[in-house]
Amino acid sequence: MRATDGPHRVLQLTTPQEKGRDHEREVIALCLDRLFIGERQVVRSPTRSGLGLRSDRERMLRSLRENLPELKESTVSGFRRANREQHGITPDFDPKSCLVPVDDRRFRHLFRDDEGWDRFREAFPDSDGTLRISRVGFDQSCTQALLYTGQQFDWTVGLSGFWLFERSLGGWELAGRAGTDVS
């Protein structure tokens, strides 16, 4: 609930969508704190789920369940639901106001040949490589959250993975991570 000022103080209920956006922003902020990001970090827009091609999704989900045993099925369902469609990177995804969304067309242009990383670093000197991020999926009670991130620093240097967060009275905390490093 929020109070609005004025001659007739009115209480407004926070909608479930606003509450969900608040939780999503909190989880994204916690995750960004754990990543190597630049002052003006390039993020690929639209969002990416990290589940790969349709043929790889079940294998990837099986791996997630094995590597994150506390992961609830309702959280997996929430993640899949949140990532059915790609979404542009908007201020809702940028709680720290440090992300620079770059669309797929510009990415293809920057990385069109072997000079891609040189071109990228010239265009975005304050970015520590590139970042991909998913929407956050929540379990039914909004006490568990799943997020995907991927970072690329050069042609053969990067990392990607899924982040599991759990919410208690103290707020959201990292509960586990499953991913890969590419070097």
TAURKA-V113283 format. One line per field, one symbol per residue. phi: phi as a letter, one per 40 degrees, with the letter a starting at -180 (. if undefined). A space follows every 10 residues. Layout:
BEGIN
phi=???
END
This chain:
BEGIN
phi=.bbbcicbcb cbcccdcccc cccccccccc cdccbcbccb ccbcbccbcg cgcdcccccc cccdcccbcc cccccdcccc ccbdbcbccb dccbcbfbcb cbcdccddcc bcaccdcccc cccbccbcgb bbabccbbcc cfbbbbabba bbbadbbaaa ibbbbbbbcc hcbcbiabab bbb
END
